[in-house]
Amino acid sequence: MAGGVSLGRDFGRLWAAYAAGTLGTWVAFNALPLLAITVLHKGSAEVAALAAVGAAVGAAVALPLGPWVEFRRKRPVMVAMDLVRCAAMLSVAAAYALDRLGFVQLLVVSVLVAAADITFGAASGACLKALVPAEGRLVAQARLESTMWTATVLGPPLGGALVALLGPVATVLVDALSYLLSAAGVRAIKGREPRPARKEGRGTRAGDLLEGWRHILAQPVLRPLFLNSVLVNGLIMATAPLLAVLMLGPLGFAPWQYGLAFAVPCLGGLLGSQISRPLVARHGRRRVLWTSGVLRACWPVGLALVHSGVTGLVLVMAVELALITCAGVFTPVLAAQRLDLTPTDRVARTLTAWSVTAKASAAALTALWGLLAAAVGPRAAIGLAGVLLLATPLLLPREEVRATEGVDTCK
């Protein structure tokens, strides 16, 4: 029971699977770039390409999988994606052990993992909608969000310790194991899952690739949430490498100080996800979404004021704490609302379209802001992103929510 709503044992198994995979991902945070730097001795251009190409090509590969997932049982798809990610990471460990690791292999693995991540997320979102009644979805999403932020706080330090003790491939093995545990958790879900129905004789058509975007853009509440979310996340991610350059370069912060500046504020995400449901119960979804959406856009402009010394470090931590706390409130409410407003037979395609757009937009904005920083400097580029973020609340919806429920397909 959670707040008077029973989420059921099958959600607990899905939650355990998510926790295992998420913790493994954060333990292995930056594992592939680390191997590229320390083992293959690649420079900044290759490392940047590893991140950007992997995400962009992975999103392109995942795009046609959305309609394929939509009309198949979701749990076998989730298990298959876990096994793909496990095999990809194990291939890296095997190549390292045999002294055959190459940069092309790291690129291929990053693409496979990115595509599998998107596909797994689409299938698991559809599964969650079927397993959890509408009144429990915000509680469920808040639990997943809390788990993600907990893993964000614990994972990188654990990964750093493992690398220091056992070498650069240790976190890769942990990540592979986490996907096996995730697959086992999904397999443990007991409820019967019928095959989703579709019109007889109708195969996957080209129009199915666009159905997720059609639904998002036609829905008067989802459309502004989508545009706001993509733009906010893209601008925040675009400034992350510029802030790293500024802090680790001219401002002279040590790597451990830089890591501390972003690890501690993640506790705000845990707090925000915990208070999201009580806030919605008291003020309603629309008001909580609008308020947290406005507040999360107000803080990043302060990063342009970062300076050297303890006060500069405290400034970054304070800004990130405020930003992440607001995001921790916003994200689970958004996720629950997105499920409620999406018919069951479009969930996988809608989530795929959302993820693909978010990843592609973040990659494009990161590249654009890199060029901008080269022209005007990283501080000015960070400041411009912060100013633009101040305008993003204009995209937030102003209508009340009316859920669109379909027939569940994952029970």
HUJOFEN-V526865 format. One record per pair of residues at least 4 apart in sequence whose ideal C-beta (glycine too) atoms are under 6 Angstrom apart, sorted by sequence separation. I is the first residue (numbers start at 1). J is the second residue. D is the distance in whole Angstrom. If there is no record, write none. Layout:
BEGIN
i = (I/I)
j = (J/J)
d = (D/D)
END
This chain:
BEGIN
i = (7/11/18/30/34/35/36/42/48/49/50/53/54/65/116/120/128/132/136/151/154/155/162/166/198/204/210/213/214/219/222/224/225/228/230/239/244/245/247/253/259/275/279/283/285/287/288/289/308/320/327/330/342/346/357/365/376/1/2/42/72/95/96/132/163/246/253/280/283/307/342/373/36/95/216/217/247/306/69/132/162/280/342/373/162/279/306/372/95/216/248/306/36/247/159/369/33/36/303/33/92/302/299/88/299/88/299/88/296/85/296/85/295/296/84/292/296/81/292/293/81/292/81/78/289/78/288/77/78/285/74/74/261/265/58/62/69/74/264/268/272/276/57/61/65/69/271/261/265/269/273/54/58/62/252/257/261/265/268/272/276/54/58/62/251/268/272/276/55/265/269/273/50/54/343/345/344/40/340/341/343/344/344/36/96/32/304/93/32/304/93/303/304/92/93/304/89/301/89/90/300/89/300/86/297/86/297/85/86/297/297/82/294/82/293/82/293/79/290/79/78/75/153/152/286/285/149/75/222/11/73/149/150/10/11/149/73/219/146/7/26/71/233/237/18/22/26/29/71/146/230/234/238/19/23/27/145/230/234/238/7/22/26/5/29/38/5/27/142/215/230/234/238/242/23/27/246/7/35/245/5/34/142/142/215/3/242/2/67/212/139/211/212/138/242/31/212/213/242/31/67/212/28/239/27/239/27/28/24/235/24/235/24/235/21/20/21/232/20/21/231/20/228/17/228/17/227/228/16/17/224/13/224/225/224/13/13/221/221/10/220/221/10/145/145/142/141/141/141/138/137/137/134/129/196/193/129/191/126/125/126/122/125/122/122/118/70/130/69/70/130/131/130/130/66/67/66/127/66/63/59/59/59/55/56/55/52/74)
j = (11/15/22/34/38/39/40/46/52/53/54/57/58/69/120/124/132/136/140/155/158/159/166/170/202/208/214/217/218/223/226/228/229/232/234/243/248/249/251/257/263/279/283/287/289/291/292/293/312/324/331/334/346/350/361/369/380/6/7/47/77/100/101/137/168/251/258/285/288/312/347/378/42/101/222/223/253/312/77/140/170/288/350/381/171/288/315/381/105/226/258/316/47/258/171/381/47/50/319/50/109/319/319/109/322/112/323/113/323/113/326/116/326/327/116/326/330/116/329/330/119/330/120/120/333/123/333/123/124/333/123/126/313/317/111/115/122/127/317/321/325/329/111/115/119/123/325/316/320/324/328/110/114/118/308/313/317/321/324/328/332/111/115/119/308/325/329/333/114/324/328/332/110/114/404/406/406/103/403/404/406/407/409/106/169/106/379/169/110/382/172/382/383/172/173/386/172/386/175/176/386/176/389/176/389/179/390/179/180/392/393/179/393/182/393/183/396/183/396/186/186/186/266/266/400/401/266/193/341/131/193/269/270/131/132/270/195/341/270/132/151/196/358/362/144/148/152/156/198/273/357/361/365/147/151/155/273/358/362/366/136/151/155/135/159/168/136/158/273/346/361/365/369/373/155/159/378/140/168/378/139/168/276/277/350/139/378/139/204/349/277/349/350/277/381/171/352/353/382/172/208/353/171/382/171/385/174/175/174/385/175/388/178/389/178/178/179/392/181/182/392/182/392/182/395/185/395/396/185/186/395/185/396/397/397/188/189/397/399/189/399/401/191/331/332/332/332/335/336/336/336/339/340/339/409/410/347/411/347/347/348/348/351/351/352/355/348/408/348/349/409/410/410/411/348/349/349/410/352/356/356/359/360/359/363/363/363/410)
d = (4/6/6/6/6/5/5/4/6/5/6/6/6/6/6/6/6/5/6/5/6/6/6/4/6/5/6/6/6/6/6/6/6/6/6/6/6/5/5/4/6/6/6/4/6/6/6/6/5/6/6/6/6/5/6/6/4/5/6/6/6/5/5/5/6/6/5/5/6/4/5/5/4/4/5/5/4/5/5/5/4/5/5/4/5/5/6/5/6/5/6/6/5/5/5/5/5/6/6/6/6/4/5/5/5/5/4/6/6/5/4/5/4/5/5/5/6/4/4/6/5/4/4/6/5/5/6/4/6/6/4/5/6/6/5/4/5/4/6/5/4/5/5/4/5/5/6/5/4/5/5/3/2/4/6/6/5/4/4/2/5/5/4/5/4/3/4/6/5/5/4/6/6/5/5/6/3/6/4/5/4/6/6/6/5/5/6/5/6/5/5/5/3/5/5/6/5/3/5/5/5/4/5/5/5/4/6/5/6/5/6/4/4/5/6/4/5/5/5/5/5/5/5/5/6/6/5/6/5/5/5/3/6/5/5/4/6/6/6/6/4/5/6/4/6/6/6/5/5/4/6/4/4/5/4/5/4/5/5/5/5/5/3/5/6/5/4/5/5/5/5/4/4/5/6/4/5/6/6/5/6/6/5/5/5/6/4/4/5/4/6/5/4/5/6/5/6/5/6/5/4/3/4/5/5/5/5/4/6/5/4/6/2/5/5/5/6/5/4/4/5/5/6/4/4/3/5/5/5/5/5/5/6/6/4/5/5/5/6/5/6/6/5/6/4/4/4/4/5/4/4/6/6/5/5/5/6/5/4/6/5/4/5/4/5/5/4/4/4/5/5/6/3/5/6/6/4/4/3/5/4/4/5/5/5/5/5/5)
END
